[in-house]
């Protein structure tokens, strides 16, 4: 009988398979979706309080995934890279990620990692970079994104954002929370991200 984790993986795969992007299509085609599961204890976080609002904000094609995650939030192991000493308690209370598959996710994959990032309203995720190439798809709109030396630009829900290896990027939410789907590939999947002059392990 399929588990809640199996269903999340299937919903994630189904959504990605219908994204209108050659980059995403090529990436999805290279992933072996028959992954062994990993037993992980659930870990809730404060940022999960935004999931109901995120499900309301998500466009119709994304809403089933967002609603499923909201309904089963307490079954998953949510992670945080940073502590209050890094960016303050407000950031920690409004930030978290769920690795669906990868080197430490609910499914084992040593080649590619993918999952979900949550940021609460009025939060800045500072400029950071990492060796792994990253694809982001915001599942809610209204967040400002920055890449390289450019300025912040609002990105729509469903828009594909591509960060090449070691390209600096940052996010800044507005009055609504963000949930974004991420895919890491082509580099160490648990490598630390360099954030300005500080180094911390992470997702994003």
C-alpha positions in Angstrom: 0.0 0.0 0.0 1.5 3.4 -1.0 2.6 5.6 1.9 2.2 9.3 2.3 5.8 9.6 1.2 5.2 7.6 -2.0 2.2 9.9 -2.8 4.3 13.0 -2.2 7.0 11.7 -4.6 4.3 10.8 -7.2 2.7 14.2 -6.9 6.1 16.0 -7.2 7.0 13.9 -10.3 3.6 14.5 -11.8 3.8 18.3 -11.4 7.4 18.5 -12.7 6.5 16.3 -15.7 4.0 19.0 -16.8 6.2 22.1 -16.4 6.7 23.8 -19.7 10.4 24.0 -19.7 13.1 22.1 -21.7 15.5 22.5 -18.8 13.0 20.9 -16.3 11.9 18.2 -18.8 15.5 17.2 -19.4 16.2 17.1 -15.7 13.1 15.0 -14.9 13.9 12.6 -17.7 17.4 11.9 -16.2 16.1 11.1 -12.7 15.5 7.5 -11.8 12.2 7.8 -10.0 12.3 4.3 -8.6 14.1 5.3 -5.4 14.5 3.4 -2.2 12.8 5.0 0.8 14.7 6.2 3.9 13.1 5.9 7.3 13.1 9.4 9.0 11.4 10.6 12.1 9.0 13.5 11.5 10.2 16.9 12.5 7.8 19.9 12.5 8.9 23.5 12.3 7.3 26.9 13.1 7.2 27.8 9.5 4.6 25.1 8.8 1.9 27.5 10.1 2.0 29.1 6.7 1.1 26.0 4.7 -2.7 26.6 4.7 -2.2 30.1 3.3 0.3 28.7 0.8 -2.3 26.2 -0.4 -4.8 29.1 -0.9 -2.3 31.2 -2.8 -1.0 28.4 -5.1 -2.4 28.4 -8.7 -4.8 25.6 -9.7 -2.1 23.4 -11.3 0.1 23.6 -8.1 -2.6 23.7 -5.5 -3.0 19.8 -5.2 0.7 19.5 -4.2 0.5 22.4 -1.8 -2.7 21.1 -0.2 -1.3 17.6 0.2 1.8 18.9 1.9 -0.3 21.1 4.2 -2.6 18.2 5.1 0.3 15.9 5.9 2.8 18.4 7.3 3.3 16.5 10.5 4.4 13.3 8.7 7.5 14.8 7.1 11.0 15.6 8.4 11.5 19.3 7.9 15.0 20.7 8.2 16.8 24.0 8.9 20.3 24.8 8.0 20.8 27.8 10.2 20.4 28.9 13.8 19.3 32.1 15.5 23.0 33.0 15.8 23.2 33.2 12.0 20.3 35.4 11.0 18.2 35.9 14.1 15.2 34.2 15.7 12.7 35.8 13.3 14.4 34.2 10.3 14.4 30.8 12.1 10.8 31.0 13.0 9.9 31.7 9.3 12.2 29.3 7.4 12.5 25.6 6.7 12.9 23.0 4.0 11.7 19.4 3.2 14.0 17.2 1.2 11.8 14.7 -0.6 14.8 12.9 -2.2 18.5 13.2 -2.0 21.3 12.3 0.3 19.2 13.0 3.4 15.6 13.0 2.2 12.7 10.6 2.5 14.0 8.8 -0.6 17.6 8.0 -1.4 19.3 9.6 -4.4 23.0 10.3 -4.6 22.8 12.1 -7.9 19.9 14.6 -7.5 18.2 16.3 -4.6 14.7 17.9 -4.7 12.3 19.3 -2.1 10.4 22.3 -0.9 11.5 25.5 0.7 9.3 27.7 2.9 9.9 31.3 3.8 7.4 33.4 5.8 6.3 36.9 5.0 8.8 39.8 5.1 11.9 37.6 5.2 15.2 38.0 3.4 17.2 34.9 2.5 20.7 36.5 2.0 22.9 36.1 -1.0 24.5 32.7 -1.1 26.0 30.3 -3.6 27.1 26.6 -3.9 28.7 24.3 -6.3 25.5 22.4 -7.2 23.4 23.7 -10.1 19.9 24.6 -8.9 16.5 24.8 -10.4 13.8 26.7 -8.4 10.1 26.8 -9.2 8.2 29.2 -6.9 4.8 27.5 -6.0 3.5 30.9 -4.8 4.1 34.3 -6.5 5.0 37.7 -5.1 8.5 36.9 -3.8 11.5 38.9 -5.2 14.5 37.0 -6.4 18.0 38.2 -7.1 20.8 36.5 -9.1 24.4 37.5 -9.5 24.9 41.3 -9.4 21.4 42.0 -10.6 18.6 43.5 -8.6 15.5 41.9 -7.0 12.7 41.0 -9.4 9.3 39.5 -8.6 8.9 36.0 -9.9 5.5 34.4 -10.7 4.3 31.1 -9.4 5.4 28.3 -11.8 8.3 30.4 -13.2 11.5 28.4 -13.7 14.6 30.0 -12.1 18.0 28.5 -12.9 21.0 29.1 -10.8 24.3 27.9 -12.4 27.1 26.5 -10.2 28.4 29.1 -7.7 26.1 31.9 -8.9 25.0 34.0 -6.0 21.3 34.4 -5.4 18.9 35.7 -2.8 15.2 35.9 -2.0 13.0 38.5 -0.4 9.4 37.8 0.5 6.6 40.4 0.6 3.4 40.2 2.6 2.7 36.6 1.7 4.8 33.4 2.4 6.8 31.5 -0.2 6.9 27.9 -1.0 9.3 26.9 -3.8 10.3 23.6 -5.3 14.0 23.1 -5.7 16.3 20.6 -7.6 20.0 20.4 -6.8 22.3 18.6 -9.3 25.8 18.5 -10.6 27.6 19.0 -7.3 27.8 17.9 -3.7 24.1 17.5 -2.6 24.9 18.2 1.1 27.6 20.8 0.5 27.6 23.9 2.5 26.3 27.1 1.0 28.5 30.2 1.2 26.5 33.2 2.5 28.4 36.4 2.2 31.4 35.9 4.5 29.8 33.1 6.5 29.6 29.4 5.7 26.6 27.2 6.6 25.2 24.0 5.3 22.0 24.3 3.5 19.3 24.2 0.9 18.5 27.1 -1.3 
